[in-house]
Amino acid sequence: MKTKIITFIFVLIASSGFAQSDSLTPKFRPTEGNLALELDFLPFSESGPIDLKSFQVRYFISPQLVLRAGFNFDRVKKDDELPRTFQHNGNSIMKFNKYEMDYTLWGINAGLAYHFFDNTRVSPYLGIDIGYEAKAAKHNDEVNSYNSGYPSGEFVVAKTEIENGWGINEVIYDPWGNPVNAFTAHQRAYSSIKANLVAGTDIYIMKHF
């Protein structure tokens, strides 16, 4: 699960205009029947300030009660070739270890939220979301080694295929400080059903924004 330490909500009101449902509803506030698109604003992200990997659509049942539906998607693929040099019959021979890793993550959610302070530009809200999320992952690699047990030597390629995760060879240290090769799993696949409490604040700067 990806945790965002700082998240701002950027809301665009997707309607041709705000029709006032009653005389107490300000024109800059969404009313019954309006739609809004909610995106994450991440000013310090390397990929850009607007996160397009997830979004929420809001439908205003009333100026206070809002139906929420969301979708998120992310895919990461890594291909690496790491050189390794062997001595063979007095010559240096370079081989390349190949690594292919990728994962796909997607999820959907829906819920309700209640907005407070219906006559102001600042509108805190509370709600609940129920959703489903799934992640698939795989790892393939080809690692070269040299078997000097044969009279002329022999190159060996070990191929590894892993489903539902990434496997990475790492060097760890035992309690006495000795290096130990370890095979650890990363980016494990999963599926989950979740329920979240939602809290936030909308700030309406101008009409439709």
TIBATOR-60084 format. One record per residue: residue number from 1; z, y, x of N, C-alpha, C, O in turn; residue in three letters. Coordinates in pm, whole numbers. Atoms other than C-alpha are relative to their C-alpha. Example, Ala and Ser with C-alpha at 12.3 -4.5 7.8 and 13.67 -1.06 7.14 Angstrom:
% TIBATOR-60084
   num     n_c3     n_c2     n_c1    ca_c3    ca_c2    ca_c1     c_c3     c_c2     c_c1     o_c3     o_c2     o_c1   residu
     1        0     -119       89      780     -450     1230        0      120       90       66      118      194      Ala
     2       -6     -119      -82      714     -106     1367       73      109      -77       90      220      -26      Ser
//
This chain:
% TIBATOR-60084
   num     n_c3     n_c2     n_c1    ca_c3    ca_c2    ca_c1     c_c3     c_c2     c_c1     o_c3     o_c2     o_c1   residu
     1        0     -118       84        0        0        0        0      124       88       74      129      186      Met
     2       12     -120      -80      -90      340      137       96      104      -54       92      137     -173      Lys
     3      -96     -101       39      188      598      130      -44      135       50      -71      151      169      Thr
     4       37     -136      -38       99      965      132      128       83        5      198       96      -95      Lys
     5     -121      -78      -15      380     1182      268      -13      133      -73       79      176     -143      Ile
     6       24     -127       67      229     1508      144     -125      -15      -84     -233      -41      -31      Ile
     7      115        9       89        1     1501     -158        1      117      -97      100      141     -166      Thr
     8       18     -106       97     -125     1795     -356     -100      -47     -104     -191     -125      -73      Phe
     9       90       39      108     -300     1754     -690      -95      115      -29      -53      228      -53      Ile
    10      106      -98       25     -629     1934     -743      -61      -36     -135     -118     -144     -149      Phe
    11       42       31      136     -721     1954    -1111     -116       89      -40     -108      211      -30      Val
    12      114      -73       55    -1059     2053    -1251       -9      -32     -148      -17     -149     -186      Leu
    13       10       22      143    -1077     2098    -1625     -147      -17      -36     -227       74      -18      Ile
    14      140       33       27    -1398     1930    -1738      -31       20     -147      -45      -77     -222      Ala
    15       35      -29      139    -1473     2103    -2066      -73      133       -4      -63      213       90      Ser
    16       75     -124       10    -1693     2384    -2186       89      119      -33       49      234      -13      Ser
    17      -90     -111       31    -1397     2588    -2298      128      -54      -60      131     -168     -106      Gly
    18     -126       40       59    -1039     2575    -2417        5       52     -143        7      173     -166      Phe
    19      -17      -41      139    -1016     2577    -2793      148       -1      -31      214     -103      -16      Ala
    20     -142       -8       25     -674     2698    -2890       36      -84     -122      -23      -71     -229      Gln
    21      -44       82      112     -494     2446    -3103       98       76      -88      112       45     -207      Ser
    22      -87      -85       79     -241     2706    -3213       18      130       75      -27      144      188      Asp
    23      -12     -134      -58     -146     3065    -3142       92        3      120       91      100      195      Ser
    24      -94        1     -111      120     2963    -2890      -59      -59      127        2      -48      233      Leu
    25       59       64     -117     -115     2778    -2654      -83      100       79     -182      151       27      Thr
    26       77      -97      -80     -237     3006    -2369     -141      -51       24     -165     -172       27      Pro
    27      140       38      -18     -612     3012    -2308      -24      -74      131     -121     -150      142      Lys
    28       21       67     -127     -570     2892    -1950       53     -142        0       35     -213       99      Phe
    29      -56      135        6     -396     2570    -2062      -95      -93      -75     -158      -51     -171      Arg
    30       80       96       75     -583     2254    -2169       65      -31     -134      187      -27     -148      Pro
    31      -49       29      133     -552     2163    -2535      -52     -136      -45     -116     -209       32      Thr
    32       39      130       55     -616     1865    -2758     -150      -24       15     -232       60      -21      Glu
    33      140       38      -17     -942     1685    -2671      -60       37      133     -173       -3      161      Gly
    34       53      -37     -132     -983     1833    -2321       11     -116       99       99     -201       88      Asn
    35       -1       97     -110    -1062     1618    -2016       28       72      131       -9      188      148      Leu
    36      -26      -55     -133     -944     1675    -1659      -19     -109      104        5     -227       77      Ala
    37       17       92     -113    -1022     1514    -1324      104       35      106      114      150      148      Leu
    38     -108      -20      -97     -734     1469    -1079      -37      -67      132      -62     -188      136      Glu
    39       30       51     -134     -804     1430     -705      117       31       93      193      124       69      Leu
    40     -102      -27     -101     -572     1409     -405      -54      100      102     -165       85      153      Asp
    41       34     -101     -101     -580     1711     -174       85      -26      123      207      -10      120      Phe
    42      -69       37     -123     -491     1608      183      -47       93      112     -144       61      181      Leu
    43       51     -100      -95     -523     1913      410       -1      -45      145      -75       11      226      Pro
    44       -7       44     -140     -438     1722      729      -73     -131       24      -57     -191      130      Phe
    45       72      126      -15     -663     1420      673     -121       18       91     -189      120       86      Ser
    46      115       -5      -90     -927     1341      939     -132      -13      -77     -235       34      -29      Glu
    47      123       22       77    -1179     1243      669      -35      116      -92     -139      114     -157      Ser
    48       27     -114       85    -1156     1576      486      114       27      -96      196      -62     -120      Gly
    49     -115      -36       85     -919     1760      251       -1      -64     -138      105      -78     -199      Pro
    50        9       61      132    -1045     1595      -69      -18     -150       17     -115     -195       78      Ile
    51        5      145      -10     -976     1222      -97      -82      -55     -117      -39      -51     -232      Asp
    52       88       54      103    -1266     1062     -286       20     -150      -21      -55     -212      -97      Leu
    53      -24      143       14    -1123      710     -256       80      -33     -125       90     -149     -164      Lys
    54      -75       24      122     -911      755     -566       -9      124      -89      -24      236      -40      Ser
    55        1     -113       93     -911      970     -877       68      -42     -130       83     -161     -159      Phe
    56      -59       21      131     -744     1007    -1215      -78       84     -102     -115      198      -74      Gln
    57       58      -74      112     -903     1108    -1544      108       18     -106      179      -76     -141      Val
    58     -100      -30      103     -683     1277    -1801      -70       37     -131     -171      106     -132      Arg
    59       45      -41      134     -740     1306    -2174      122       55      -74      223      -14      -90      Tyr
    60     -112      -66       66     -517     1551    -2358        2      -35     -148      -79       15     -226      Phe
    61      -21       34      140     -402     1395    -2683       54      122      -74       19      148     -189      Ile
    62      -53     -128       47     -210     1719    -2736       25       84      126        9       32      237      Ser
    63      -26      -79     -121     -121     2008    -2503      112      -58       87      119      -26      206      Pro
    64     -110       58      -77      188     1809    -2396      -22     -147       37       20     -190      144      Gln
    65       13      144      -22       89     1441    -2424     -139      -31       56     -241        6       -3      Leu
    66      125       23      -73     -177     1317    -2181      -18     -148       29       73     -215       79      Val
    67       38      137      -36     -351      981    -2149      -65        2      138     -154       83      163      Leu
    68       48        4     -138     -418      891    -1783      -70     -132       28      -27     -237      -19      Arg
    69       69      121      -46     -666      643    -1633      -54       27      140     -108      134      167      Ala
    70       38      -23     -139     -742      596    -1265      -68     -119       64      -63     -231       13      Gly
    71       70      103      -78     -945      402    -1011       12       36      147        3      153      184      Phe
    72        0      -23     -144     -914      361     -635      -80     -109       70      -82     -224       26      Asn
    73       84       94      -75    -1143      196     -381       -1       40      147       -8      158      181      Phe
    74        6      -26     -144    -1141      162       -4      -59     -122       70      -26     -236       36      Asp
    75       58      109      -79    -1345      -44      243       -2       42      145      -46      152      179      Arg
    76       -2      -26     -144    -1298      -65      618      -66     -118       70      -33     -234       43      Val
    77       67      103      -78    -1523     -256      857        1       42      146      -34      155      180      Lys
    78       -6      -27     -143    -1475     -280     1233      -77     -107       76      -60     -227       52      Lys
    79       74       90      -89    -1712     -432     1488       26       46      144       -5      160      180      Asp
    80      -31      -34     -139    -1600     -441     1851      -59     -104       94      -66     -222       61      Asp
    81       41       87     -109    -1741     -586     2171       77       42      125       60      154      174      Glu
    82      -82      -31     -116    -1498     -602     2462      -49      -80      120      -59     -202      112      Leu
    83       52       71     -118    -1631     -686     2811      110      -77       73      226      -37       76      Pro
    84      -92       80      -82    -1471     -954     3024      -81      -57      118     -189     -113       97      Arg
    85       72       41     -121    -1572    -1037     3384       58     -130       55      179     -146       66      Thr
    86      -38      128      -59    -1566    -1388     3534      -67      -15      137     -175       38      161      Phe
    87       58       36     -129    -1624    -1513     3887      -59     -140      -10       10     -236      -43      Gln
    88       70      128       12    -1883    -1791     3894      -93      -17      119     -189       58      136      His
    89       81       29     -120    -2028    -1940     4216      -18      124       87     -127      151      138      Asn
    90        4     -118      -86    -1942    -1624     4407      -59      123      -65      -72      226        1      Gly
    91       59     -114       70    -2097    -1394     4146       91       47     -113      166      -32     -171      Asn
    92      -73      -56      114    -1940    -1163     3890      -91       -3     -122     -200       54     -121      Ser
    93       79       12      123    -2064    -1243     3541       80       63     -114      197       31     -135      Ile
    94      -67      -68      110    -1982    -1023     3244      -39      -63     -134     -157      -83     -163      Met
    95       19       50      136    -1940    -1167     2896       68       98      -97      155      176      -57      Lys
    96      -57      -91       99    -1855     -984     2575       68      -80     -111        7     -168     -173      Phe
    97      -71       55      115    -1589    -1088     2327      -35       83     -124      -31      206     -119      Asn
    98       44      -69      121    -1703    -1002     1973      105      -15     -111      160     -123     -132      Lys
    99      -98       -1      108    -1474     -906     1686      -61       68     -122     -116      178     -112      Tyr
   100       46      -56      127    -1572     -847     1323      113      -11     -102      162     -120     -131      Glu
   101     -111       -3       95    -1306     -740     1073      -35       95     -114      -89      203      -90      Met
   102       19      -93      112    -1329     -591      726       95      -35     -114      139     -149     -128      Asp
   103      -77       23      122    -1128     -549      409      -52       92     -110     -108      198      -83      Tyr
   104       37      -77      118    -1196     -423       57      120        8      -92      183      -93     -123      Thr
   105     -115      -24       87     -929     -271     -165      -47       76     -124     -120      174     -113      Leu
   106       32      -73      123     -965     -168     -529      113      -16     -100      192     -111      -93      Trp
   107     -105        6      100     -739      -95     -821      -32       88     -120     -110      183     -110      Gly
   108       12      -80      122     -722       41    -1175      139       23      -57      230      -57      -34      Ile
   109     -129      -27       62     -437      199    -1368      -20       86     -124     -122      153     -140      Asn
   110        2      -81      122     -360      362    -1701      144       31      -38      236      -44       -5      Ala
   111     -135      -36       40      -62      541    -1849        3      125      -85     -100      176     -128      Gly
   112      -25     -120       80       87      833    -2038       90       95       78      173       52      158      Leu
   113      -85     -101      -62      244     1158    -1920       32      108     -103      -49      140     -190      Ala
   114      -42     -108       89      438     1430    -2099       18      127       83       89      126      183      Tyr
   115       -6     -128      -70      397     1794    -1990      102       92      -67      107      103     -190      His
   116     -100      -93       49      679     2045    -2022      -51      145       15     -154      168       78      Phe
   117       28     -144      -12      671     2428    -2054     -143       29      -43     -225       71       38      Phe
   118      138      -11       47      360     2447    -2271      -51      143      -10     -169      162      -42      Asp
   119       45     -139        9      347     2830    -2264       -9       68      136      -24      191      142      Asn
   120        1      -61     -133      345     2885    -1886     -112      -60       85     -172     -161       49      Thr
   121      101       50      -93      105     2841    -1595       52     -119       82      -28     -194      138      Arg
   122      -61      111      -74      347     2594    -1431       43     -106     -101      119      -78     -193      Val
   123      -25      106       98      365     2260    -1611       45     -128       70      -39     -210      107      Ser
   124      -48      128      -53      588     1984    -1470      -20     -111     -103      -21      -86     -223      Pro
   125       21      112       92      530     1639    -1615       66     -126       53       89     -142      173      Tyr
   126      -53      133      -29      679     1290    -1627      -83     -102      -75     -133      -75     -184      Leu
   127       79      103       68      501      967    -1710       18     -136       63      101     -155      152      Gly
   128       -2      136      -51      443      601    -1643     -143      -51       11     -226      -24      -76      Ile
   129      130       62      -22      142      415    -1504       18     -150       16      114     -195       78      Asp
   130        6      144      -21       63       44    -1523     -137      -32       59     -238       15        9      Ile
   131      127       23      -66     -204      -92    -1291      -11     -137       66       85     -212       76      Gly
   132       31      124      -73     -368     -380    -1108      -72       39      128     -158      127      127      Tyr
   133       63      -28     -128     -467     -378     -740      -24     -130       75       59     -221       72      Glu
   134       35      121      -74     -641     -639     -523      -62       39      134     -130      140      146      Ala
   135       53      -24     -135     -730     -660     -155      -53     -132       56       15     -234       49      Lys
   136       61      116      -66     -966     -904       22      -25       37      146      -61      151      176      Ala
   137       18      -28     -143     -990     -935      401      -51     -124       71      -26     -237       28      Ala
   138       47      111      -83    -1161    -1148      665      -16       47      144      -28      166      173      Lys
   139        5      -26     -145    -1183    -1173     1043      -82     -110       66      -58     -228       42      His
   140       78       95      -81    -1439    -1338     1273       -1       50      144      -16      170      168      Asn
   141       12      -41     -140    -1436    -1339     1651      -60     -111       85      -57     -229       48      Asp
   142       52       91     -102    -1603    -1501     1951       58       43      134       27      151      184      Glu
   143      -73      -34     -123    -1386    -1508     2265      -46      -92      112      -46     -214       99      Val
   144       50       75     -115    -1521    -1614     2603      113      -38       95      209       37      113      Asn
   145      -91       44     -105    -1331    -1813     2863      -79      -81      102     -195     -116       79      Ser
   146       68       70     -109    -1414    -1993     3187       83     -120       40      200     -107       76      Tyr
   147      -68      124      -36    -1324    -2355     3256      -40      -38      141     -153      -81      166      Asn
   148       29       30     -141    -1301    -2405     3631       26     -146       35       15     -184      151      Ser
   149      -27      141      -28    -1215    -2774     3595     -125      -79       33     -116     -185       95      Gly
   150      125       67      -32    -1581    -2869     3618      -46       41      140      -15      153      183      Tyr
   151       44      -33     -137    -1744    -2881     3967      -77      131        6      -58      209       99      Pro
   152       79     -124       -2    -1987    -2601     3878       55      106      -94       -5      213     -110      Ser
   153      -57      -94       95    -1761    -2430     3626      -72       -6     -134     -185      -53     -143      Gly
   154       60        5      133    -1827    -2392     3258       53      116      -84      173      142      -87      Glu
   155      -40     -106       92    -1826    -2101     3013       22      -60     -139      -56     -143     -187      Phe
   156      -37       51      131    -1660    -2169     2679       15      118      -96       77      219      -62      Val
   157      -14     -103      104    -1688    -1962     2360       81      -59     -115       39     -157     -176      Val
   158      -85       44      111    -1409    -2005     2105      -24       92     -120       -7      213     -111      Ala
   159       28      -76      121    -1501    -1896     1751      114      -19     -100      160     -130     -123      Lys
   160     -110        2       97    -1233    -1807     1497      -44       70     -128     -100      180     -123      Thr
   161       27      -59      130    -1279    -1740     1125      129       -1      -81      193     -105      -98      Glu
   162     -124      -14       76     -988    -1611      918      -32       63     -134     -101      165     -141      Ile
   163       12      -57      134     -983    -1551      544      134       60      -42      240       12       -2      Glu
   164     -118      -63       59     -737    -1322      363       88       72      102      209       82       83      Asn
   165      -78      -77      -96     -631    -1124      669      -77       22      129     -183      -37      151      Gly
   166       52      -20     -134     -704     -997     1018       96      -65       98      218      -52       84      Trp
   167      -83       59     -105     -579    -1190     1319      -23       72      131     -138       90      172      Gly
   168       11      -76     -124     -507    -1002     1639       89      -63      106      207      -88       84      Ile
   169      -78       47     -114     -399    -1137     1975       69      118       65        5      217      103      Asn
   170      -78     -107      -59     -122     -922     2113       91      -55      109      126     -173      109      Glu
   171      -97       36     -103      104     -927     2416      135       56      -42      151      178      -55      Val
   172     -136      -42       31      471     -917     2322       92      -47      113       50     -122      201      Ile
   173      -93       32     -108      779     -950     2538      122      -71      -57      178      -31     -159      Tyr
   174     -118       74       44     1059    -1203     2506      125       77       41      116      180      108      Asp
   175     -124      -73      -31     1427    -1102     2537       24       23      149      103      110      186      Pro
   176      -19      -14     -144     1403    -1141     2916     -109       85       65     -115       98      187      Trp
   177      103      -89      -52     1104     -908     2949     -126      -68       47     -210       -4      111      Gly
   178      120       72      -42      841    -1176     3007     -110       17     -105      -83        6     -224      Asn
   179      110      -14       97      495    -1118     2849      -38     -133      -63      -43     -236        4      Pro
   180       37      120       75      394    -1368     2582     -118       36      -90     -113      137     -161      Val
   181      112      -20       92       59    -1393     2403       39      -44     -140       93     -154     -159      Asn
   182      -36       32      139      107    -1385     2026     -117       33      -91     -189      131      -69      Ala
   183      105      -20       99     -133    -1413     1734       67       50     -127      145      -23     -189      Phe
   184      -65      -59      116      -30    -1181     1451     -103       35     -107     -220       59      -77      Thr
   185       87      -28      114     -175    -1117     1106       18      144      -45      129      195      -54      Ala
   186        0     -137       49     -271     -770      983      -91        7     -123     -172      -82     -147      His
   187       84      -25      117     -431     -631      666      -10     -123      -91     -119     -168     -124      Gln
   188       -3      121       82     -325     -928      456      -55       26     -140      -32      133     -198      Arg
   189       53      -10      136     -503     -990      127      112      -19     -101      212      -85      -72      Ala
   190     -100       15      104     -308     -966     -196      -60       43     -134     -168      102     -139      Tyr
   191       27      -55      132     -325     -899     -567      135       31      -64      232      -42      -44      Ser
   192     -129      -42       53      -55     -717     -760      -17       71     -134     -119      135     -159      Ser
   193      -13      -78      123       42     -583    -1100      120       92       19      227       47       61      Ile
   194     -106      -95      -32      251     -270    -1078       23       98     -114      -64      121     -198      Lys
   195      -36     -107       93      429       -9    -1286       67      110       80      159       84      158      Ala
   196      -52     -113      -76      502      336    -1148       46      111      -92      -16      140     -194      Asn
   197      -40     -124       63      699      633    -1267      -76      114       67      -87      118      189      Leu
   198       83     -109      -51      489      947    -1228       71      132      -26      119      158     -137      Val
   199      -58     -133       14      625     1296    -1166      -85       98       80     -127       68      191      Ala
   200       80      -99      -70      434     1608    -1072        3      133      -73       75      150     -172      Gly
   201        8     -133       59      351     1967    -1153     -144       50        5     -208       45      110      Thr
   202      130      -68        5       27     2131    -1265       23      150        8      113      204      -56      Asp
   203       -2     -146       -7      -30     2494    -1170     -137       50      -41     -236       24       28      Ile
   204      126      -49       53     -301     2664    -1374      -26      140       55       44      235       18      Tyr
   205       30     -127      -65     -456     2944    -1166      -84       89      -91      -58      208     -107      Ile
   206       89      -74       89     -731     3045    -1404      -60      -99      -99      -31     -219      -92      Met
   207       64       85      100     -936     2908    -1693      -89     -103       69     -169      -68      156      Lys
   208       74      113      -55    -1085     2565    -1607       44      -37      142      -24     -116      207      His
   209      -39       30     -139     -892     2551    -1276      152        0       13      205      -23      121      Phe
//
